[in-house]
Amino acid sequence: MTQKRFAQLTNGFSKKLTNHAAAVSLYVAHYNLCRVRESLTTTPAVAIGVADRVWTLGDLIDAVLPLEPNKPVRVKRNFRVIEGGRS
């Protein structure tokens, strides 16, 4: 419910797959590395041993910025013209 990019009726709806994937990836990273749960008293990543500490938003941004963005995939479509038509 917190990720509105899945709902088409909002302004945050992603029309491009690359934008959607980037937004969801960033959300999942924040959810698991930065957001402390009351029931765990820490983040899920720290609880299972993936991270050694709770990340700040600055840590998350510093980890993401050096990454090179994905280049869009170009799909070449081959169309054939069929001579004639229905009789």
VMD Tcl script that draws the C-alpha trace (Angstrom):
set ca {
  {0.00 0.00 0.00}
  {2.92 2.38 0.49}
  {4.15 1.99 -3.09}
  {1.76 4.01 -5.26}
  {3.66 3.26 -8.48}
  {1.58 0.10 -8.81}
  {-1.68 2.07 -8.99}
  {-2.45 3.55 -12.41}
  {-4.90 6.13 -11.11}
  {-2.27 8.20 -9.26}
  {0.22 10.76 -10.54}
  {3.10 8.55 -9.39}
  {2.26 5.75 -11.82}
  {5.31 4.70 -13.84}
  {4.65 4.56 -17.54}
  {8.16 3.33 -18.37}
  {9.39 -0.03 -17.11}
  {12.88 1.29 -16.32}
  {11.49 4.10 -14.14}
  {9.19 1.65 -12.37}
  {12.03 -0.82 -11.70}
  {14.27 1.94 -10.33}
  {11.57 3.29 -8.02}
  {10.65 -0.15 -6.70}
  {14.32 -1.05 -6.15}
  {14.93 2.13 -4.20}
  {11.80 1.53 -2.12}
  {12.80 -2.06 -1.30}
  {16.31 -0.98 -0.31}
  {14.91 1.73 1.99}
  {12.35 -0.67 3.45}
  {14.98 -3.31 4.30}
  {18.04 -1.21 5.16}
  {16.75 2.08 6.65}
  {13.34 1.53 8.19}
  {13.40 0.23 11.77}
  {10.59 -2.18 12.72}
  {8.99 -2.02 16.13}
  {8.70 -5.79 16.40}
  {12.37 -6.36 15.51}
  {13.73 -3.15 17.10}
  {16.02 -2.96 14.06}
  {15.85 -3.31 10.28}
  {15.26 -6.66 8.56}
  {18.74 -6.50 6.96}
  {20.44 -6.15 10.35}
  {18.21 -8.84 11.86}
  {19.31 -11.47 9.32}
  {22.94 -10.31 9.24}
  {23.08 -8.72 5.77}
  {23.96 -5.28 7.17}
  {26.00 -4.47 10.24}
  {24.07 -1.31 11.14}
  {20.92 0.65 10.34}
  {21.53 2.76 7.23}
  {20.63 6.42 7.01}
  {19.08 7.94 3.90}
  {22.46 9.53 3.21}
  {24.11 6.09 3.24}
  {21.51 4.78 0.82}
  {21.94 7.73 -1.55}
  {25.74 7.42 -1.41}
  {25.44 3.74 -2.30}
  {23.10 4.42 -5.24}
  {24.71 7.50 -6.83}
  {27.93 5.87 -8.12}
  {25.91 3.26 -10.02}
  {25.59 3.76 -13.74}
  {21.97 3.92 -14.87}
  {20.63 1.08 -16.96}
  {20.64 1.74 -20.65}
  {17.26 1.29 -22.30}
  {16.82 -1.87 -24.29}
  {15.99 -1.23 -27.92}
  {13.72 -3.79 -29.48}
  {13.97 -4.05 -33.24}
  {10.70 -5.09 -34.78}
  {10.74 -6.60 -38.22}
  {7.58 -6.11 -40.21}
  {6.90 -7.76 -43.54}
  {4.59 -6.34 -46.15}
  {2.32 -9.05 -47.50}
  {1.59 -8.58 -51.18}
  {-2.04 -8.75 -52.14}
  {-4.80 -9.18 -49.68}
  {-7.96 -11.05 -49.08}
  {-9.95 -12.04 -52.12}
}
mol new
graphics top color blue
foreach p $ca { graphics top sphere $p radius 0.5 }
foreach p [lrange $ca 0 end-1] q [lrange $ca 1 end] { graphics top cylinder $p $q radius 0.2 }
display resetview
